[in-house]
Amino acid sequence: MRVLVTGATGYIGFAVAAALRRAGHRVLGLARSEAKARRLTQHEIEPVIGDLADPNTYLEVASHCALLVHTAFDYAAGGVAKDKSAIDTLLEAGRRGAKPKTFVFTSGAWVYGDTGDRMVDETTPPNPTRLVAWRPAHEQLVLQAAGVRGLVVRPGDVYGGPGGLTGQWFAGPSTGKPPLVVGDGRNRVPMVHIDDLADAYVRIGESGLAGEIFNVNDRSRFTVLEMATAAARAAGYQGDVRPTPLPEARKTLGDFADALALSQHIDARKAVRLLGWQPTHAGFLDEADVCYRAWKTYQE
């Protein structure tokens, strides 16, 4: 089928677009510049030069696609309004032309807030940390949209390749500095390898389902301190890895610090049950050295 992926040059978006192409779909990827578009062309993804803030640059293209996958988000000022505009535009496109279209929205595990050791699933009411307080409302816009099959993906913390949030665990240690660990480091976070996540998107997009939310994360339960230390050692850092107290981290990171300090236990068995999805990677701790070498090549 014909697919449009927003944020196709980003960390998650590129992996998703490439996986959809490998699955045999004709994939178009939204990119902000010709320079960024070149990588898409190399991977048989057709670039659409445009900007989420300007619906006219992608509305018509989206109207001729059967699957719309929204992975882009900008945490800079105005990002929430831009995301709302993009959702409205993609929903409008979804109601045009051949129907029904499928719209997959990218949310995240942070909407659950701090769960500690209590396992939560897709039926658990959101309790988002302040950084993503807007996300549940945007999820509902998609899930309740008329004339479109709306679906929501809530990935865990993504690792592999260029690195995602785990990239900072390599960045500091590779220059002789300790990795950033916010809070006490004993928090456990849901993880998922970028390739496993991309596979889930393909299955979700092809499912024909509507009105569903899917958690996507592996079953690992390592602490942040364990993972950050493994990353630091992989990068050659042998010094102490000491957590940064949350109040101190807030001074420089703001609300992002609270998100990094969350401890979560999230059930992803719905994706296994309904989609046949299974994570093929056991967890970041076991692959830190391989991931570091991959991350390093992206920095060169």
C-alpha positions as CSV (number, residue, x, y, z in Angstrom):
1,M,0.0,0.0,0.0
2,R,1.0,3.7,-0.3
3,V,2.3,5.1,3.0
4,L,3.2,8.5,4.3
5,V,5.6,8.8,7.3
6,T,6.1,12.1,9.0
7,G,9.5,12.6,10.7
8,A,10.9,10.1,8.2
9,T,14.5,11.4,8.6
10,G,14.2,11.2,12.4
11,Y,15.4,8.4,14.7
12,I,12.1,6.5,14.9
13,G,10.6,7.7,11.7
14,F,13.5,6.5,9.5
15,A,13.5,3.1,11.0
16,V,9.7,2.8,10.5
17,A,9.8,4.0,6.9
18,A,12.6,1.6,6.1
19,A,10.8,-1.3,7.7
20,L,7.6,-0.5,5.8
21,R,9.6,-0.4,2.5
22,R,11.2,-3.7,3.3
23,A,7.7,-5.1,3.8
24,G,6.9,-4.2,0.2
25,H,5.0,-0.9,0.6
26,R,5.5,2.2,-1.4
27,V,6.7,4.6,1.2
28,L,6.8,8.4,1.1
29,G,8.7,10.3,3.8
30,L,8.2,13.9,4.9
31,A,11.5,15.7,5.1
32,R,12.3,19.4,5.7
33,S,15.2,19.7,3.2
34,E,16.7,18.2,0.1
35,A,19.9,17.4,2.1
36,K,17.9,15.2,4.5
37,A,15.9,13.7,1.7
38,R,18.9,12.1,0.1
39,R,19.1,9.4,2.7
40,L,15.5,8.5,2.1
41,T,16.0,8.1,-1.6
42,Q,19.0,5.8,-0.9
43,H,16.6,3.5,1.0
44,E,13.8,3.5,-1.7
45,I,11.7,6.0,0.4
46,E,10.2,8.7,-1.8
47,P,11.0,12.2,-0.2
48,V,8.2,14.7,0.3
49,I,9.8,18.1,1.0
50,G,7.6,19.9,3.5
51,D,7.1,21.1,7.1
52,L,4.5,19.9,9.6
53,A,3.8,23.5,10.3
54,D,2.6,24.0,6.7
55,P,-0.2,21.6,5.9
56,N,-0.2,22.7,2.2
57,T,3.2,20.9,1.8
58,Y,1.8,17.4,2.6
59,L,-2.0,17.4,2.7
60,E,-2.4,16.5,-0.9
61,V,0.2,13.7,-0.8
62,A,-1.3,12.3,2.4
63,S,-4.8,12.2,0.8
64,H,-3.5,9.6,-1.7
65,C,-2.0,7.3,0.9
66,A,-3.8,4.4,2.6
67,L,-1.6,4.5,5.7
68,L,-0.5,7.6,7.6
69,V,2.2,7.2,10.2
70,H,2.9,10.2,12.4
71,T,6.3,9.9,14.2
72,A,7.5,13.6,14.1
73,F,7.5,15.8,17.2
74,D,9.5,18.9,18.2
75,Y,10.0,19.5,21.9
76,A,10.9,23.2,21.2
77,A,8.5,26.0,21.9
78,G,5.3,25.6,19.8
79,G,5.8,21.9,19.4
80,V,2.5,20.9,20.9
81,A,0.5,23.3,18.7
82,K,2.4,22.0,15.6
83,D,1.6,18.4,16.6
84,K,-2.1,19.3,16.9
85,S,-2.0,21.0,13.5
86,A,-0.4,17.9,12.0
87,I,-3.0,15.6,13.5
88,D,-5.8,17.7,12.2
89,T,-4.2,17.8,8.7
90,L,-3.6,14.0,8.6
91,L,-7.1,13.3,9.8
92,E,-8.5,15.6,7.1
93,A,-6.3,13.7,4.5
94,G,-7.6,10.5,6.0
95,R,-11.2,11.3,5.2
96,R,-10.4,12.1,1.6
97,G,-10.2,9.7,-1.4
98,A,-10.2,5.9,-1.0
99,K,-11.3,4.8,2.4
100,P,-10.8,3.7,5.0
101,K,-7.4,5.0,5.7
102,T,-5.3,4.0,8.8
103,F,-3.6,6.7,11.0
104,V,-0.9,5.6,13.4
105,F,0.0,8.1,16.1
106,T,3.3,8.0,18.0
107,S,2.8,8.6,21.8
108,G,5.1,7.1,24.4
109,A,5.4,5.3,27.7
110,W,5.8,8.5,29.6
111,V,2.0,9.0,29.5
112,Y,1.7,6.4,32.3
113,G,3.8,8.5,34.7
114,D,5.6,6.8,37.5
115,T,4.3,3.3,38.0
116,G,7.1,1.9,40.3
117,D,6.9,-1.9,40.3
118,R,3.1,-1.9,39.5
119,M,2.6,-3.3,36.0
120,V,0.3,-1.2,33.8
121,D,-1.2,-1.9,30.4
122,E,-3.3,-0.1,27.8
123,T,-6.4,-0.1,30.0
124,T,-4.6,1.9,32.7
125,P,-5.7,5.5,32.8
126,P,-2.9,7.9,31.8
127,N,-1.1,9.8,34.5
128,P,1.5,11.7,32.3
129,T,4.5,13.5,33.5
130,R,4.3,17.2,32.9
131,L,6.6,17.1,29.8
132,V,4.0,15.0,27.9
133,A,0.8,16.2,29.7
134,W,-0.7,17.1,26.2
135,R,-0.3,13.6,24.8
136,P,-3.4,11.8,26.1
137,A,-5.6,14.5,24.5
138,H,-3.8,14.0,21.2
139,E,-4.2,10.3,21.4
140,Q,-7.9,10.7,21.8
141,L,-8.2,12.9,18.7
142,V,-6.8,10.0,16.7
143,L,-8.6,7.1,18.5
144,Q,-12.0,8.8,18.3
145,A,-11.7,10.2,14.8
146,A,-14.6,9.4,12.5
147,G,-13.9,8.1,9.0
148,V,-10.3,7.0,9.9
149,R,-8.9,3.9,11.6
150,G,-7.0,5.5,14.4
151,L,-4.2,3.7,16.3
152,V,-1.7,4.7,19.0
153,V,1.8,3.4,19.6
154,R,3.4,3.9,23.1
155,P,7.0,2.9,22.7
156,G,9.3,2.4,25.6
157,D,12.8,4.0,25.7
158,V,14.3,3.2,22.3
159,Y,17.9,2.1,21.7
160,G,20.1,0.9,18.9
161,G,21.6,2.5,15.8
162,P,22.1,6.3,16.3
163,G,20.9,5.8,19.9
164,G,17.8,7.7,20.9
165,L,17.7,8.7,24.5
166,T,20.4,6.1,25.3
167,G,22.8,8.0,23.0
168,Q,23.6,10.3,25.9
169,W,24.8,7.3,27.9
170,F,27.5,7.0,25.3
171,A,28.1,10.7,24.5
172,G,29.6,11.7,27.9
173,P,31.7,8.6,28.5
174,S,33.1,8.7,25.0
175,T,34.7,12.1,26.0
176,G,35.8,11.0,29.5
177,K,32.7,12.3,31.3
178,P,30.2,10.2,33.3
179,P,26.7,9.4,31.8
180,L,23.8,11.4,33.0
181,V,21.6,9.4,35.5
182,V,18.7,11.4,37.0
183,G,17.3,10.5,40.4
184,D,18.7,7.6,42.4
185,G,19.4,5.4,39.4
186,R,17.3,2.5,40.8
187,N,14.4,3.3,38.5
188,R,13.5,0.7,35.9
189,V,12.4,1.8,32.5
190,P,10.7,-0.1,29.6
191,M,13.2,-0.5,26.7
192,V,12.8,-1.5,23.1
193,H,15.3,-1.9,20.2
194,I,14.7,0.3,17.3
195,D,14.3,-2.6,14.9
196,D,11.8,-4.3,17.1
197,L,9.8,-1.1,17.4
198,A,9.8,-0.6,13.6
199,D,8.5,-4.2,13.2
200,A,5.6,-3.4,15.5
201,Y,4.7,-0.3,13.4
202,V,4.6,-2.5,10.3
203,R,2.3,-5.0,12.0
204,I,0.1,-2.2,13.4
205,G,-0.2,-0.5,10.1
206,E,-1.1,-3.7,8.3
207,S,-3.5,-4.9,11.0
208,G,-6.8,-3.4,9.8
209,L,-7.6,-2.6,13.5
210,A,-9.0,0.7,14.7
211,G,-9.3,2.4,18.1
212,E,-6.5,0.5,19.7
213,I,-3.4,1.5,21.8
214,F,-0.3,-0.6,21.8
215,N,2.5,-0.6,24.3
216,V,5.8,-1.6,22.6
217,N,8.7,-2.6,24.8
218,D,10.7,-5.7,25.7
219,R,10.6,-7.6,29.0
220,S,13.9,-6.4,30.4
221,R,13.9,-5.0,33.9
222,F,17.3,-3.5,34.4
223,T,17.8,-0.3,36.4
224,V,18.9,2.9,34.7
225,L,22.1,2.9,36.7
226,E,22.9,-0.6,35.5
227,M,22.3,0.3,31.9
228,A,24.1,3.6,32.0
229,T,27.1,2.0,33.7
230,A,27.2,-0.7,31.0
231,A,27.1,2.0,28.4
232,A,29.9,3.9,30.0
233,R,32.1,0.9,30.3
234,A,31.4,0.0,26.6
235,A,32.6,3.5,25.8
236,G,35.8,3.1,27.8
237,Y,34.9,5.2,30.8
238,Q,36.1,3.6,34.0
239,G,35.2,6.3,36.5
240,D,32.4,6.4,39.0
241,V,28.8,6.7,37.7
242,R,26.9,8.8,40.2
243,P,23.3,9.7,39.8
244,T,22.3,13.4,39.7
245,P,19.7,14.3,42.3
246,L,16.4,15.2,40.6
247,P,16.3,18.8,42.1
248,E,19.7,19.4,40.7
249,A,18.9,18.0,37.3
250,R,15.7,20.1,37.0
251,K,17.9,23.2,37.1
252,T,19.3,22.4,33.6
253,L,16.8,20.0,32.2
254,G,13.5,21.3,33.5
255,D,10.5,18.9,33.0
256,F,12.7,16.6,31.0
257,A,14.5,15.6,34.2
258,D,11.3,14.3,35.8
259,A,10.6,12.2,32.7
260,L,14.1,10.7,32.9
261,A,13.6,9.8,36.6
262,L,10.4,7.9,36.1
263,S,10.2,4.2,37.1
264,Q,7.9,2.1,35.0
265,H,6.7,-1.5,34.6
266,I,4.7,-1.7,31.4
267,D,2.9,-4.7,29.9
268,A,3.3,-5.1,26.1
269,R,1.5,-8.5,25.8
270,K,-1.4,-6.9,23.8
271,A,0.9,-6.4,20.8
272,V,2.0,-10.1,21.2
273,R,-1.6,-11.3,21.4
274,L,-3.2,-9.2,18.6
275,L,-0.3,-8.6,16.2
276,G,2.0,-11.6,16.8
277,W,4.8,-9.2,17.6
278,Q,7.7,-10.5,19.6
279,P,10.8,-8.5,20.6
280,T,13.9,-10.2,19.2
281,H,16.4,-8.2,21.4
282,A,16.7,-9.2,25.1
283,G,17.6,-5.8,26.4
284,F,20.1,-2.9,26.3
285,L,22.3,-4.3,29.1
286,D,23.3,-7.4,27.1
287,E,24.0,-5.3,23.9
288,A,25.7,-2.2,25.3
289,D,29.0,-2.9,23.6
290,V,27.5,-3.6,20.2
291,C,25.2,-0.6,20.5
292,Y,28.2,1.6,21.4
293,R,30.1,0.6,18.3
294,A,27.1,1.3,16.2
295,W,26.4,4.7,17.8
296,K,30.1,5.7,17.4
297,T,29.9,5.1,13.6
298,Y,27.0,7.5,13.4
299,Q,29.1,10.2,15.0
300,E,31.9,10.0,12.5
